[in-house]
Each structure stands twice: as C-alpha cells, then as structure tokens.
C-alpha cells in the first residue's frame, strides 16, 4: 500500500510546470548526482544533512523531495521538514523512477551558475513582447522557479550581464538567442531537454508569434494580440511578466489537455 506522504511519478508529472506545482528538491548524494547529472524539471539540489536551512528557504510551501530510490534519505528529510511546518511528500521510487519513466530531465550542466541565494539570474532587453516573456515563463515553471530577470536598455544588456554575473538572452550574439528559423524559446526547450507533445506544440505557437509566421499555427496570431495588449497595459516590465504568466499557463494547459476540444454556439448549429 502506498504511503500517504508519497507522490507517484505520474502524479508529479501532471503538476510539473503548473502554477500550483510543488517545490522540488533533489537530495541525492554527490556521488549519485555525478553519475547521473540530470534534474527533474524545476528541481534544485540540496544536502540532506541541512534540513533546517532548507526549511527556512522553503517557507512552508508545498514540497516534494527525492533521492536516488526514494528511500531513507527522502523519507528522513521529509519527516524532518514536516516537523518544521513544511508540507512535504516524497517521490515514490525517487530519481530512478522518474528516469525509468522516460520523462524530461534537465542536464544540470545546461543551467547557468546560481547566485548566493541559489537563483539563476538572466538579463534581456526591456519592453518585452513574445520571446522575452515566453522564456522567463519556461524558466520559472520548468527550470528555476526562483529565477531573477533583469530588463534593461538593449545597449546595456551585455555590460549588465558582465557586471552582475547574469546570463543574457534574446539578443544577437549570445548563446540563448535565435538560430535560423527558431526563436530563443525553441533553443531553451531544446537545450533544457524539455521536449514533449505539449511543449513542442507551444513552441510552434511562440515561434509563429515571435517571427510573424502566423501560418505555423492559428493560435500564433492570438498570442501576439494578447502579448501586445499586455505590453501596453503595463509600463513596468516585471509587472507585465507577472501578468503574462497566466497567459502562458493557459496556452500550455491547452496544448497539453485541450487541443481536441471544440466550442460552438448555439450547440448543434449547422455550419455552411
């Protein structure tokens, strides 16, 4: 019988990337992580010997912890976190179960260096429209929920990146940018190994909206219209990003769960 404090791989996979998804903590020992240096999307590594500091960082938010097999390290750390007021579940079967299910895993080497607070820091041009919102959404939902984004004048992006040890994106001449017909969002999906039917479908829509190729997907025009509207509603780029997260959440859930659903009114009306 499954433990009431465990979550299955299938259950967790439905939550990853959603606004209500739990914080994910990889507790594997260094030797195990070195032998298989990939992370479940959104997870960060933490030593199981420092549960008290981890609890302070989690701040009472819903959490799932996992180790190699989901046994003693996961169970013990989860039990300690629960005594400290953190609602914590363990991943049944641990990292091995996720890996063996063939679900997306992020190569840890693909992640930029984290700052002293454990965050990745990114910088791009101010006044975002498509890619510069889609990429932060992808990062916060699937790569690093605590990521910090800096929006600065285009001429200052590279200098700010160097001065503040931030990773530049969606500008010419950097790693995280357009390549050929693909946009920056495409490159992040590819580099972070986040391919799935839903993510690939969303990537086509983002590419169509960002490169003015609305023939790629009928939804691209709608994404562009909503994005331009949001850019005019908010003067503050961070406020625009916060408001736009729900837009991309909705497109992702449609791409994952609702592409076959249709709507008509009045119901049963004849067409043509």
ZIVENDA-V799129 format. One record per pair of residues at least 12 apart in sequence whose ideal C-beta (glycine too) atoms are under 10 Angstrom apart, sorted by sequence separation. I is the first residue (numbers start at 1). GAP is how many residues later the second one is. If there is no record, write none. Layout:
BEGIN
i:I gap:GAP
i:I gap:GAP
END
This chain:
BEGIN
i:12 gap:12
i:26 gap:12
i:33 gap:12
i:46 gap:12
i:65 gap:12
i:66 gap:12
i:78 gap:12
i:124 gap:12
i:136 gap:12
i:152 gap:12
i:157 gap:12
i:175 gap:12
i:176 gap:12
i:204 gap:12
i:205 gap:12
i:208 gap:12
i:209 gap:12
i:212 gap:12
i:26 gap:13
i:44 gap:13
i:65 gap:13
i:77 gap:13
i:78 gap:13
i:122 gap:13
i:136 gap:13
i:157 gap:13
i:158 gap:13
i:161 gap:13
i:170 gap:13
i:171 gap:13
i:189 gap:13
i:190 gap:13
i:203 gap:13
i:204 gap:13
i:205 gap:13
i:206 gap:13
i:207 gap:13
i:208 gap:13
i:209 gap:13
i:210 gap:13
i:227 gap:13
i:230 gap:13
i:231 gap:13
i:26 gap:14
i:51 gap:14
i:63 gap:14
i:64 gap:14
i:74 gap:14
i:76 gap:14
i:122 gap:14
i:135 gap:14
i:150 gap:14
i:152 gap:14
i:157 gap:14
i:170 gap:14
i:185 gap:14
i:186 gap:14
i:189 gap:14
i:203 gap:14
i:205 gap:14
i:206 gap:14
i:209 gap:14
i:210 gap:14
i:230 gap:14
i:7 gap:15
i:24 gap:15
i:25 gap:15
i:30 gap:15
i:63 gap:15
i:74 gap:15
i:75 gap:15
i:136 gap:15
i:157 gap:15
i:158 gap:15
i:169 gap:15
i:170 gap:15
i:176 gap:15
i:188 gap:15
i:202 gap:15
i:204 gap:15
i:205 gap:15
i:208 gap:15
i:209 gap:15
i:24 gap:16
i:27 gap:16
i:65 gap:16
i:74 gap:16
i:133 gap:16
i:148 gap:16
i:150 gap:16
i:152 gap:16
i:158 gap:16
i:169 gap:16
i:175 gap:16
i:187 gap:16
i:201 gap:16
i:204 gap:16
i:205 gap:16
i:208 gap:16
i:209 gap:16
i:24 gap:17
i:26 gap:17
i:28 gap:17
i:30 gap:17
i:48 gap:17
i:73 gap:17
i:74 gap:17
i:122 gap:17
i:132 gap:17
i:149 gap:17
i:150 gap:17
i:154 gap:17
i:157 gap:17
i:170 gap:17
i:185 gap:17
i:186 gap:17
i:189 gap:17
i:202 gap:17
i:205 gap:17
i:206 gap:17
i:209 gap:17
i:210 gap:17
i:227 gap:17
i:230 gap:17
i:24 gap:18
i:25 gap:18
i:26 gap:18
i:27 gap:18
i:28 gap:18
i:29 gap:18
i:63 gap:18
i:74 gap:18
i:148 gap:18
i:150 gap:18
i:154 gap:18
i:169 gap:18
i:170 gap:18
i:185 gap:18
i:186 gap:18
i:201 gap:18
i:205 gap:18
i:209 gap:18
i:226 gap:18
i:229 gap:18
i:23 gap:19
i:24 gap:19
i:25 gap:19
i:26 gap:19
i:27 gap:19
i:28 gap:19
i:29 gap:19
i:46 gap:19
i:48 gap:19
i:63 gap:19
i:71 gap:19
i:74 gap:19
i:120 gap:19
i:132 gap:19
i:169 gap:19
i:205 gap:19
i:209 gap:19
i:21 gap:20
i:22 gap:20
i:23 gap:20
i:24 gap:20
i:25 gap:20
i:26 gap:20
i:27 gap:20
i:28 gap:20
i:29 gap:20
i:70 gap:20
i:74 gap:20
i:147 gap:20
i:149 gap:20
i:183 gap:20
i:185 gap:20
i:186 gap:20
i:227 gap:20
i:21 gap:21
i:23 gap:21
i:25 gap:21
i:27 gap:21
i:43 gap:21
i:60 gap:21
i:65 gap:21
i:70 gap:21
i:73 gap:21
i:74 gap:21
i:128 gap:21
i:182 gap:21
i:185 gap:21
i:186 gap:21
i:202 gap:21
i:206 gap:21
i:226 gap:21
i:227 gap:21
i:27 gap:22
i:42 gap:22
i:43 gap:22
i:55 gap:22
i:69 gap:22
i:70 gap:22
i:71 gap:22
i:122 gap:22
i:184 gap:22
i:185 gap:22
i:226 gap:22
i:25 gap:23
i:43 gap:23
i:54 gap:23
i:58 gap:23
i:63 gap:23
i:64 gap:23
i:65 gap:23
i:66 gap:23
i:67 gap:23
i:69 gap:23
i:70 gap:23
i:71 gap:23
i:120 gap:23
i:121 gap:23
i:128 gap:23
i:183 gap:23
i:184 gap:23
i:16 gap:24
i:17 gap:24
i:27 gap:24
i:40 gap:24
i:48 gap:24
i:49 gap:24
i:60 gap:24
i:62 gap:24
i:63 gap:24
i:64 gap:24
i:65 gap:24
i:66 gap:24
i:67 gap:24
i:69 gap:24
i:70 gap:24
i:120 gap:24
i:126 gap:24
i:127 gap:24
i:183 gap:24
i:185 gap:24
i:186 gap:24
i:223 gap:24
i:226 gap:24
i:16 gap:25
i:17 gap:25
i:48 gap:25
i:51 gap:25
i:55 gap:25
i:60 gap:25
i:61 gap:25
i:62 gap:25
i:63 gap:25
i:64 gap:25
i:65 gap:25
i:66 gap:25
i:68 gap:25
i:69 gap:25
i:70 gap:25
i:119 gap:25
i:122 gap:25
i:123 gap:25
i:124 gap:25
i:126 gap:25
i:182 gap:25
i:183 gap:25
i:185 gap:25
i:223 gap:25
i:226 gap:25
i:16 gap:26
i:25 gap:26
i:40 gap:26
i:47 gap:26
i:48 gap:26
i:51 gap:26
i:54 gap:26
i:55 gap:26
i:58 gap:26
i:59 gap:26
i:60 gap:26
i:61 gap:26
i:62 gap:26
i:63 gap:26
i:64 gap:26
i:65 gap:26
i:66 gap:26
i:68 gap:26
i:69 gap:26
i:70 gap:26
i:118 gap:26
i:119 gap:26
i:120 gap:26
i:121 gap:26
i:122 gap:26
i:123 gap:26
i:124 gap:26
i:125 gap:26
i:126 gap:26
i:127 gap:26
i:181 gap:26
i:183 gap:26
i:184 gap:26
i:13 gap:27
i:15 gap:27
i:16 gap:27
i:27 gap:27
i:50 gap:27
i:51 gap:27
i:54 gap:27
i:55 gap:27
i:58 gap:27
i:59 gap:27
i:60 gap:27
i:61 gap:27
i:62 gap:27
i:63 gap:27
i:64 gap:27
i:66 gap:27
i:67 gap:27
i:68 gap:27
i:69 gap:27
i:70 gap:27
i:112 gap:27
i:119 gap:27
i:120 gap:27
i:121 gap:27
i:122 gap:27
i:123 gap:27
i:124 gap:27
i:125 gap:27
i:126 gap:27
i:127 gap:27
i:183 gap:27
i:12 gap:28
i:13 gap:28
i:48 gap:28
i:49 gap:28
i:51 gap:28
i:52 gap:28
i:55 gap:28
i:56 gap:28
i:58 gap:28
i:66 gap:28
i:67 gap:28
i:68 gap:28
i:69 gap:28
i:70 gap:28
i:111 gap:28
i:118 gap:28
i:119 gap:28
i:120 gap:28
i:121 gap:28
i:122 gap:28
i:123 gap:28
i:124 gap:28
i:125 gap:28
i:126 gap:28
i:139 gap:28
i:182 gap:28
i:183 gap:28
i:223 gap:28
i:25 gap:29
i:48 gap:29
i:51 gap:29
i:52 gap:29
i:55 gap:29
i:57 gap:29
i:58 gap:29
i:65 gap:29
i:66 gap:29
i:67 gap:29
i:117 gap:29
i:119 gap:29
i:120 gap:29
i:121 gap:29
i:122 gap:29
i:123 gap:29
i:125 gap:29
i:178 gap:29
i:182 gap:29
i:222 gap:29
i:47 gap:30
i:48 gap:30
i:51 gap:30
i:54 gap:30
i:55 gap:30
i:56 gap:30
i:58 gap:30
i:66 gap:30
i:114 gap:30
i:124 gap:30
i:125 gap:30
i:126 gap:30
i:139 gap:30
i:181 gap:30
i:183 gap:30
i:9 gap:31
i:23 gap:31
i:46 gap:31
i:55 gap:31
i:66 gap:31
i:112 gap:31
i:115 gap:31
i:117 gap:31
i:125 gap:31
i:126 gap:31
i:25 gap:32
i:36 gap:32
i:48 gap:32
i:51 gap:32
i:52 gap:32
i:54 gap:32
i:66 gap:32
i:111 gap:32
i:112 gap:32
i:114 gap:32
i:125 gap:32
i:178 gap:32
i:181 gap:32
i:219 gap:32
i:25 gap:33
i:35 gap:33
i:51 gap:33
i:55 gap:33
i:110 gap:33
i:111 gap:33
i:114 gap:33
i:115 gap:33
i:123 gap:33
i:124 gap:33
i:136 gap:33
i:178 gap:33
i:23 gap:34
i:33 gap:34
i:54 gap:34
i:123 gap:34
i:135 gap:34
i:136 gap:34
i:23 gap:35
i:32 gap:35
i:33 gap:35
i:51 gap:35
i:112 gap:35
i:123 gap:35
i:135 gap:35
i:181 gap:35
i:219 gap:35
i:22 gap:36
i:23 gap:36
i:32 gap:36
i:106 gap:36
i:123 gap:36
i:124 gap:36
i:134 gap:36
i:219 gap:36
i:31 gap:37
i:32 gap:37
i:51 gap:37
i:106 gap:37
i:123 gap:37
i:124 gap:37
i:132 gap:37
i:23 gap:38
i:25 gap:38
i:27 gap:38
i:28 gap:38
i:29 gap:38
i:104 gap:38
i:106 gap:38
i:123 gap:38
i:131 gap:38
i:132 gap:38
i:217 gap:38
i:22 gap:39
i:23 gap:39
i:24 gap:39
i:25 gap:39
i:26 gap:39
i:27 gap:39
i:28 gap:39
i:29 gap:39
i:122 gap:39
i:123 gap:39
i:131 gap:39
i:132 gap:39
i:22 gap:40
i:23 gap:40
i:24 gap:40
i:25 gap:40
i:26 gap:40
i:27 gap:40
i:28 gap:40
i:121 gap:40
i:123 gap:40
i:130 gap:40
i:170 gap:40
i:219 gap:40
i:21 gap:41
i:22 gap:41
i:23 gap:41
i:24 gap:41
i:25 gap:41
i:26 gap:41
i:27 gap:41
i:28 gap:41
i:32 gap:41
i:123 gap:41
i:135 gap:41
i:20 gap:42
i:22 gap:42
i:23 gap:42
i:24 gap:42
i:25 gap:42
i:26 gap:42
i:123 gap:42
i:124 gap:42
i:128 gap:42
i:206 gap:42
i:21 gap:43
i:22 gap:43
i:27 gap:43
i:121 gap:43
i:123 gap:43
i:124 gap:43
i:125 gap:43
i:205 gap:43
i:29 gap:44
i:121 gap:44
i:122 gap:44
i:123 gap:44
i:124 gap:44
i:125 gap:44
i:28 gap:45
i:121 gap:45
i:122 gap:45
i:123 gap:45
i:124 gap:45
i:125 gap:45
i:131 gap:45
i:143 gap:45
i:206 gap:45
i:27 gap:46
i:28 gap:46
i:120 gap:46
i:121 gap:46
i:122 gap:46
i:123 gap:46
i:124 gap:46
i:125 gap:46
i:131 gap:46
i:138 gap:46
i:142 gap:46
i:202 gap:46
i:205 gap:46
i:15 gap:47
i:27 gap:47
i:120 gap:47
i:122 gap:47
i:123 gap:47
i:124 gap:47
i:131 gap:47
i:138 gap:47
i:142 gap:47
i:205 gap:47
i:16 gap:48
i:43 gap:48
i:122 gap:48
i:123 gap:48
i:135 gap:48
i:137 gap:48
i:15 gap:49
i:25 gap:49
i:27 gap:49
i:115 gap:49
i:134 gap:49
i:135 gap:49
i:139 gap:49
i:143 gap:49
i:202 gap:49
i:205 gap:49
i:27 gap:50
i:115 gap:50
i:124 gap:50
i:134 gap:50
i:135 gap:50
i:138 gap:50
i:142 gap:50
i:201 gap:50
i:202 gap:50
i:205 gap:50
i:27 gap:51
i:40 gap:51
i:114 gap:51
i:115 gap:51
i:123 gap:51
i:134 gap:51
i:138 gap:51
i:143 gap:51
i:201 gap:51
i:202 gap:51
i:204 gap:51
i:12 gap:52
i:25 gap:52
i:43 gap:52
i:113 gap:52
i:124 gap:52
i:131 gap:52
i:132 gap:52
i:133 gap:52
i:134 gap:52
i:135 gap:52
i:142 gap:52
i:202 gap:52
i:203 gap:52
i:11 gap:53
i:25 gap:53
i:112 gap:53
i:124 gap:53
i:130 gap:53
i:131 gap:53
i:132 gap:53
i:135 gap:53
i:139 gap:53
i:141 gap:53
i:198 gap:53
i:199 gap:53
i:201 gap:53
i:202 gap:53
i:12 gap:54
i:112 gap:54
i:113 gap:54
i:122 gap:54
i:130 gap:54
i:131 gap:54
i:134 gap:54
i:135 gap:54
i:138 gap:54
i:198 gap:54
i:201 gap:54
i:202 gap:54
i:40 gap:55
i:43 gap:55
i:112 gap:55
i:130 gap:55
i:131 gap:55
i:134 gap:55
i:198 gap:55
i:200 gap:55
i:201 gap:55
i:25 gap:56
i:39 gap:56
i:111 gap:56
i:131 gap:56
i:138 gap:56
i:198 gap:56
i:199 gap:56
i:7 gap:57
i:9 gap:57
i:38 gap:57
i:41 gap:57
i:112 gap:57
i:131 gap:57
i:142 gap:57
i:198 gap:57
i:199 gap:57
i:6 gap:58
i:40 gap:58
i:197 gap:58
i:198 gap:58
i:201 gap:58
i:7 gap:59
i:36 gap:59
i:39 gap:59
i:40 gap:59
i:196 gap:59
i:197 gap:59
i:198 gap:59
i:36 gap:60
i:38 gap:60
i:57 gap:60
i:124 gap:60
i:196 gap:60
i:9 gap:61
i:38 gap:61
i:57 gap:61
i:138 gap:61
i:198 gap:61
i:32 gap:62
i:33 gap:62
i:41 gap:62
i:43 gap:62
i:197 gap:62
i:7 gap:63
i:23 gap:63
i:25 gap:63
i:27 gap:63
i:32 gap:63
i:36 gap:63
i:40 gap:63
i:41 gap:63
i:43 gap:63
i:45 gap:63
i:112 gap:63
i:185 gap:63
i:6 gap:64
i:32 gap:64
i:40 gap:64
i:41 gap:64
i:42 gap:64
i:44 gap:64
i:112 gap:64
i:138 gap:64
i:22 gap:65
i:23 gap:65
i:26 gap:65
i:40 gap:65
i:41 gap:65
i:43 gap:65
i:137 gap:65
i:138 gap:65
i:22 gap:66
i:25 gap:66
i:28 gap:66
i:38 gap:66
i:39 gap:66
i:40 gap:66
i:3 gap:67
i:22 gap:67
i:24 gap:67
i:27 gap:67
i:28 gap:67
i:38 gap:67
i:39 gap:67
i:44 gap:67
i:6 gap:68
i:26 gap:68
i:27 gap:68
i:37 gap:68
i:38 gap:68
i:39 gap:68
i:134 gap:68
i:138 gap:68
i:5 gap:69
i:6 gap:69
i:26 gap:69
i:36 gap:69
i:37 gap:69
i:38 gap:69
i:39 gap:69
i:134 gap:69
i:137 gap:69
i:5 gap:70
i:37 gap:70
i:38 gap:70
i:44 gap:70
i:37 gap:71
i:38 gap:71
i:39 gap:71
i:134 gap:71
i:135 gap:71
i:3 gap:72
i:6 gap:72
i:36 gap:72
i:37 gap:72
i:38 gap:72
i:39 gap:72
i:46 gap:72
i:134 gap:72
i:5 gap:73
i:45 gap:73
i:133 gap:73
i:134 gap:73
i:5 gap:74
i:34 gap:74
i:44 gap:74
i:3 gap:75
i:33 gap:75
i:44 gap:75
i:130 gap:75
i:131 gap:75
i:134 gap:75
i:44 gap:76
i:130 gap:76
i:131 gap:76
i:134 gap:76
i:5 gap:77
i:12 gap:77
i:130 gap:77
i:133 gap:77
i:11 gap:78
i:110 gap:78
i:130 gap:78
i:131 gap:78
i:132 gap:78
i:12 gap:79
i:130 gap:79
i:131 gap:79
i:11 gap:80
i:12 gap:80
i:110 gap:80
i:111 gap:80
i:129 gap:80
i:130 gap:80
i:131 gap:80
i:11 gap:81
i:110 gap:81
i:111 gap:81
i:129 gap:81
i:130 gap:81
i:5 gap:82
i:7 gap:82
i:9 gap:82
i:10 gap:82
i:16 gap:82
i:26 gap:82
i:110 gap:82
i:130 gap:82
i:5 gap:83
i:6 gap:83
i:7 gap:83
i:8 gap:83
i:9 gap:83
i:110 gap:83
i:5 gap:84
i:6 gap:84
i:7 gap:84
i:8 gap:84
i:9 gap:84
i:61 gap:84
i:107 gap:84
i:4 gap:85
i:5 gap:85
i:6 gap:85
i:7 gap:85
i:8 gap:85
i:9 gap:85
i:12 gap:85
i:13 gap:85
i:104 gap:85
i:106 gap:85
i:107 gap:85
i:151 gap:85
i:152 gap:85
i:3 gap:86
i:6 gap:86
i:12 gap:86
i:106 gap:86
i:107 gap:86
i:151 gap:86
i:3 gap:87
i:6 gap:87
i:9 gap:87
i:10 gap:87
i:16 gap:87
i:17 gap:87
i:105 gap:87
i:106 gap:87
i:150 gap:87
i:151 gap:87
i:9 gap:88
i:13 gap:88
i:16 gap:88
i:104 gap:88
i:105 gap:88
i:106 gap:88
i:149 gap:88
i:150 gap:88
i:3 gap:89
i:8 gap:89
i:9 gap:89
i:12 gap:89
i:57 gap:89
i:104 gap:89
i:105 gap:89
i:134 gap:89
i:149 gap:89
i:151 gap:89
i:2 gap:90
i:9 gap:90
i:13 gap:90
i:104 gap:90
i:130 gap:90
i:133 gap:90
i:148 gap:90
i:151 gap:90
i:9 gap:91
i:10 gap:91
i:12 gap:91
i:13 gap:91
i:104 gap:91
i:9 gap:92
i:104 gap:92
i:149 gap:92
i:8 gap:93
i:10 gap:93
i:103 gap:93
i:130 gap:93
i:134 gap:93
i:9 gap:94
i:130 gap:94
i:133 gap:94
i:104 gap:95
i:129 gap:95
i:132 gap:95
i:131 gap:96
i:41 gap:97
i:42 gap:97
i:130 gap:97
i:133 gap:97
i:42 gap:98
i:129 gap:98
i:130 gap:98
i:133 gap:98
i:42 gap:99
i:44 gap:99
i:128 gap:99
i:129 gap:99
i:41 gap:100
i:42 gap:100
i:43 gap:100
i:44 gap:100
i:41 gap:101
i:42 gap:101
i:43 gap:101
i:44 gap:101
i:129 gap:101
i:130 gap:101
i:140 gap:101
i:40 gap:102
i:41 gap:102
i:42 gap:102
i:43 gap:102
i:44 gap:102
i:128 gap:102
i:129 gap:102
i:136 gap:102
i:41 gap:103
i:42 gap:103
i:128 gap:103
i:39 gap:104
i:42 gap:104
i:127 gap:104
i:133 gap:104
i:137 gap:104
i:141 gap:104
i:132 gap:105
i:136 gap:105
i:140 gap:105
i:136 gap:106
i:127 gap:107
i:133 gap:107
i:137 gap:107
i:141 gap:107
i:127 gap:108
i:132 gap:108
i:133 gap:108
i:136 gap:108
i:137 gap:108
i:140 gap:108
i:141 gap:108
i:128 gap:109
i:132 gap:109
i:136 gap:109
i:137 gap:109
i:126 gap:110
i:127 gap:110
i:133 gap:110
i:134 gap:110
i:137 gap:110
i:138 gap:110
i:142 gap:110
i:126 gap:111
i:129 gap:111
i:133 gap:111
i:137 gap:111
i:141 gap:111
i:125 gap:112
i:128 gap:112
i:133 gap:112
i:136 gap:112
i:137 gap:112
i:124 gap:113
i:127 gap:113
i:128 gap:113
i:134 gap:113
i:130 gap:114
i:133 gap:114
i:134 gap:114
i:137 gap:114
i:138 gap:114
i:129 gap:115
i:133 gap:115
i:137 gap:115
i:128 gap:116
i:134 gap:117
i:17 gap:120
i:21 gap:120
i:17 gap:121
i:19 gap:121
i:21 gap:121
i:24 gap:121
i:19 gap:122
i:23 gap:122
i:17 gap:123
i:18 gap:123
i:23 gap:123
i:17 gap:124
i:21 gap:124
i:16 gap:125
i:17 gap:125
i:16 gap:126
i:41 gap:151
i:41 gap:152
i:39 gap:153
i:41 gap:153
i:38 gap:155
i:17 gap:177
i:16 gap:178
i:17 gap:179
i:17 gap:181
i:17 gap:182
i:13 gap:183
i:19 gap:226
i:19 gap:227
i:20 gap:229
i:19 gap:230
i:18 gap:231
i:17 gap:232
i:18 gap:234
i:19 gap:234
i:17 gap:235
i:18 gap:235
i:17 gap:236
i:18 gap:238
i:17 gap:239
i:14 gap:242
i:14 gap:243
END
